[in-house]
Amino acid sequence: MKIVLNPPENEWELLFRRSEMEKAWIEEKVRNILTRVRSEGDNALFEFSEKYDGVRPENLKVSIEEISESAKLVPQELKDAISVAKENIEKFHSAQLFEEPVTETSAGVKCWRKNVAIGRVGIYVPGGSAPLFSTVLMLAVPAKIAGCQEIIMCTPPNSEGKVNPLMLYTAFITGVTSVYRCGGAQAIAAMAFGTESIPGVDKIFGPGNQYVTKAKEMVQVYGVPVDMPAGPSELLIIADETGDPEFIAADLLSQAEHGIDSQVFLLTNSEAMTGRVRDQVNKQVQQLPRKDIALKALEHSALVWLSSISECIRFSNLYAPEHLIIATSDPESVAAEVVNAGSVFLGNYSCESAGDYATGTNHTLPTSGFARNFSGVSVESFMKKISFQEVTAEGIKNIGPVVELMAEAEMLAGHKNGVSVRLNRLKNV
């Protein structure tokens, strides 16, 4: 993992450039997948599963019996841990439910909004190199709290054509209504367009690799909304001399092991810290089962010394990390300056892993700099808001003349007349 000492600000953008495949190549490949799934349905899904997952499943939908059997294959201790995480996620997300008050904007004019759950949502859960059952919690729990009637889940099958029992158990306890063994960009296409087996959905959620992210981007052209761009994992840590090198290294590696296209940074105003953390990274990475993946991710990551914590914050806000850890003597004051980040962790003991699993916040977050203009998944993500207004006779008298003048200025006589006929009627009352 390279150390970069006091890079000039005009070189920051080059330093934090994300790892990505050649865009034209990946777009062409994903477009072909979308086109074939849209026109060929299940046949294309079976073919892509054989090609990319190494197995041609007998059927795409996971049976109720297979889901029920999954509970027997999960150790009770792990079930208990999942239960704790689920409860914390429910607490945090339930607090996001509230009714907006009715606002009287003028005398006789009332306006309000109503939350309505999206009817059928699709959640994509990566499961190729690791069974990310925690993502099932992060997506299905808020969808259920929001009141979605159908929650369908797509996840890749293993080499035997089965879905990991942890995935199925978590789907069962969180209220997922159906599970399909289908992964990659083809799963996004299936949920967007619908096939003989997989129903089309009203909105797609979930993280994934660059193929999945590109597919989510491209299906929006067909009128299918998605949660956000959520691609390769990333973590940035701001630390001063009070940071713990062992903790920092562990956190960097916790994200680096996600995938070879993950990216991690340490920003510090302590030059000595960069060397200490590098030594810890080199030591700890040898103990990881996913060492080879982590080492690849570290090739496009860095330990960066900057002259001040203020510079570190400025760098971080430009990078807009998915995850941001602040390990300084006064993390609250540093956090007050954060304007671009998906999720922020304060203090030496607030490890990113805790947020990934059990603090209660959502770990489905914007990546690739999209934290500049996107939020992470919340209960609101699974809802739409319908606005209402009620105008009484008194109200139309108050705002009617305003509307008439504005409509006339826009040369929309029909709009003006919609008010005028009512005002004329009231003159005769």
Residue pairs with C-beta under 8 A, 6 or more apart in sequence:
1 252
1 278
1 281
1 282
1 298
1 301
1 302
1 303
2 301
2 302
2 303
3 274
3 275
3 278
3 302
3 303
3 304
3 305
4 15
4 302
4 303
4 304
4 305
5 271
5 274
5 305
6 305
6 306
6 307
7 15
7 304
7 306
9 311
9 314
12 315
12 318
12 319
13 318
15 302
15 304
16 263
16 265
16 315
16 318
16 319
18 232
18 234
18 263
18 368
18 369
19 232
19 260
19 261
19 263
19 300
20 210
20 261
21 210
26 210
26 211
26 214
27 214
27 218
29 185
29 211
30 185
30 211
30 214
30 215
30 218
31 218
33 44
33 48
33 184
33 185
33 186
33 189
33 211
33 215
34 185
34 189
34 192
34 193
34 215
34 218
34 219
36 44
36 48
37 44
37 45
37 48
37 186
37 189
37 190
37 193
37 195
38 189
38 193
41 195
41 196
42 60
42 195
42 196
42 197
42 198
44 186
45 60
45 182
45 186
45 190
45 195
45 197
45 198
46 56
46 57
46 60
48 184
48 186
49 55
49 56
49 57
49 156
49 157
49 181
49 182
49 183
49 186
50 56
52 183
52 184
52 186
53 128
53 156
53 157
53 158
53 159
53 183
53 184
54 159
55 157
55 158
55 159
55 160
55 161
56 161
57 157
57 161
57 181
58 161
59 197
60 180
60 181
60 182
60 195
60 197
60 198
61 178
61 179
61 180
61 181
61 197
61 198
62 163
62 168
62 178
62 179
62 180
62 181
66 162
66 163
66 168
67 168
67 171
67 172
67 179
68 172
69 165
70 165
70 166
70 167
70 168
70 169
70 172
71 79
71 169
71 172
73 165
73 169
74 165
74 166
74 169
78 166
79 169
81 358
82 133
82 137
82 169
82 170
82 173
83 173
84 358
85 134
85 137
85 357
85 358
86 137
86 141
86 173
86 174
88 358
88 359
88 360
89 137
89 138
89 141
89 142
89 360
89 362
90 141
90 145
91 360
92 359
92 360
92 361
92 362
93 141
93 142
93 145
93 360
93 362
93 378
93 379
94 145
94 379
96 142
96 145
96 378
96 379
96 380
97 115
97 145
97 379
99 115
100 112
100 113
101 112
102 110
102 111
102 112
103 110
103 111
103 112
104 110
105 111
106 395
106 398
106 399
107 394
107 395
107 398
108 391
108 392
108 393
108 394
108 395
108 396
108 397
108 398
109 389
109 390
109 391
109 392
109 395
109 398
109 399
110 389
110 390
110 391
110 395
111 387
111 388
111 389
112 387
112 388
112 389
113 385
113 386
113 387
113 388
114 385
114 386
114 388
115 146
115 380
115 383
115 384
115 385
116 383
116 384
116 385
116 386
117 146
117 147
117 148
117 149
117 382
117 383
118 146
118 148
118 202
118 203
118 382
118 383
118 384
119 148
119 149
119 150
119 202
120 148
120 149
120 150
120 151
120 152
120 199
120 201
120 202
121 143
121 148
121 150
121 151
121 152
121 201
121 202
121 203
121 204
121 205
121 382
122 152
122 153
122 154
122 191
122 201
122 203
122 204
122 205
122 206
123 135
123 136
123 139
123 140
123 143
123 151
123 152
123 153
123 154
123 176
123 204
123 205
123 206
124 153
124 154
124 155
124 187
124 188
124 191
124 204
124 205
124 206
124 207
124 208
124 212
125 132
125 133
125 135
125 136
125 139
125 153
125 154
125 155
125 167
125 206
126 132
126 135
126 155
126 156
126 183
126 206
126 207
126 208
126 209
126 212
127 155
127 156
127 158
127 163
127 164
127 167
127 183
128 156
128 183
129 259
129 290
129 293
130 290
131 164
131 166
131 167
133 164
133 166
133 167
133 169
133 170
134 170
134 356
134 357
134 363
135 206
135 207
135 363
135 364
136 153
136 167
136 170
136 171
136 174
136 176
137 170
137 174
138 362
138 363
138 364
138 377
139 205
139 206
139 364
139 377
140 151
140 153
140 170
140 171
140 174
140 175
140 176
141 174
142 362
142 377
142 378
142 379
142 381
142 382
143 151
143 175
143 205
143 382
144 151
144 174
144 175
145 379
146 379
146 380
146 381
146 382
146 383
147 383
148 382
150 177
150 178
150 199
150 201
151 175
151 176
151 177
152 176
152 177
152 178
152 179
152 180
152 191
152 198
152 199
152 201
153 171
153 176
153 178
153 179
153 180
154 179
154 180
154 182
154 183
154 187
154 190
154 191
154 198
155 163
155 164
155 167
155 179
155 180
155 181
155 182
155 183
155 187
156 181
156 182
156 183
156 184
156 187
157 163
157 181
157 182
157 183
158 164
161 181
162 181
163 179
163 181
167 179
168 179
171 179
180 187
180 190
180 197
180 198
182 190
182 198
184 208
184 209
184 211
184 212
184 215
185 211
185 212
185 214
185 215
187 212
188 204
188 208
188 212
188 215
188 216
188 219
189 215
189 219
190 198
191 198
191 200
191 201
191 204
191 224
192 200
192 201
192 204
192 219
192 222
192 224
193 200
193 219
193 222
194 200
200 224
201 224
202 224
202 225
203 224
203 225
203 226
203 227
203 382
204 216
204 219
204 224
204 225
204 226
204 227
205 226
205 227
205 364
205 377
205 381
205 382
206 212
206 227
206 230
206 364
207 230
207 231
207 233
207 364
207 367
208 216
208 230
208 231
209 231
209 232
209 259
209 261
210 231
210 232
210 261
212 231
213 229
213 230
213 231
213 368
216 226
216 229
216 230
217 226
217 229
219 226
220 226
227 364
227 377
227 381
228 364
228 365
228 366
228 370
228 374
228 375
228 376
228 377
229 366
229 367
229 368
229 370
229 374
230 364
230 365
230 366
230 367
231 261
231 367
231 368
232 258
232 259
232 261
232 262
232 263
232 367
232 368
233 255
233 258
233 259
233 262
233 263
233 322
233 323
233 367
234 255
234 262
234 263
234 264
234 321
234 322
234 323
234 367
234 368
235 251
235 252
235 254
235 255
235 263
235 264
235 265
235 321
235 322
235 323
235 324
235 325
235 352
236 264
236 265
236 266
236 267
236 316
236 319
236 321
236 323
236 324
236 325
237 243
237 248
237 251
237 252
237 264
237 265
237 266
237 267
237 324
237 325
237 326
237 327
238 267
238 268
238 309
238 312
238 313
238 316
238 324
238 325
238 326
238 327
238 328
238 334
239 248
239 266
239 267
239 268
239 270
239 273
239 325
239 326
239 327
239 328
240 268
240 269
240 270
240 273
240 309
240 327
240 328
240 329
241 269
241 270
241 272
241 273
242 327
242 328
242 329
242 348
243 268
243 270
243 273
243 327
243 328
243 348
244 327
244 348
245 273
245 276
245 277
245 279
245 280
246 280
246 284
247 327
247 348
247 349
247 351
248 266
248 273
248 277
248 280
248 325
248 327
249 277
249 280
249 281
249 283
249 284
250 280
250 284
250 351
251 325
251 351
251 352
251 353
252 264
252 266
252 277
252 281
252 301
253 264
253 281
253 284
253 285
253 288
253 294
254 351
254 352
254 353
254 356
255 262
255 264
255 297
255 323
255 352
256 262
256 264
256 285
256 293
256 294
256 297
256 298
256 301
257 288
257 290
257 293
257 294
257 297
258 293
258 297
259 293
259 297
260 293
260 296
260 297
261 297
262 297
263 297
263 300
263 301
264 297
264 298
264 301
265 301
265 302
265 303
265 304
265 319
265 321
266 273
266 274
266 277
266 302
266 303
266 304
267 304
267 306
267 312
267 315
267 316
268 274
268 277
268 303
268 304
268 305
268 306
268 312
269 305
269 306
269 307
269 308
269 309
269 311
269 312
270 305
271 305
273 305
274 303
274 304
274 305
277 303
278 303
281 298
285 291
285 294
285 295
285 298
288 294
304 315
306 312
306 315
309 328
309 334
310 337
313 334
313 337
313 338
316 324
316 338
316 340
316 341
317 337
317 338
317 339
317 340
318 340
319 340
319 369
320 340
320 341
320 366
320 369
320 370
320 371
320 372
321 340
321 341
321 342
321 371
322 341
322 342
322 343
322 365
322 366
322 367
322 371
323 341
323 342
323 343
323 345
323 352
323 355
323 365
324 338
324 341
324 342
324 343
324 344
324 345
325 344
325 345
325 350
325 351
325 352
326 334
326 335
326 338
326 344
326 345
326 346
326 347
327 347
327 348
328 334
331 346
331 347
332 346
335 344
335 346
338 344
340 371
340 372
341 371
342 365
342 366
342 367
342 371
342 376
343 355
343 361
343 362
343 363
343 365
343 376
345 351
345 352
345 354
345 355
355 361
355 363
356 363
357 363
361 376
362 376
362 377
362 378
363 376
364 376
364 377
365 371
365 376
365 377
366 374
366 375
366 376
391 399
393 426
393 429
396 419
396 422
396 423
396 426
397 423
397 426
400 419
400 420
400 422
400 423
401 423
403 415
403 416
403 419
404 416
404 419
404 420
404 423
407 413
407 415
407 416
407 419
408 416
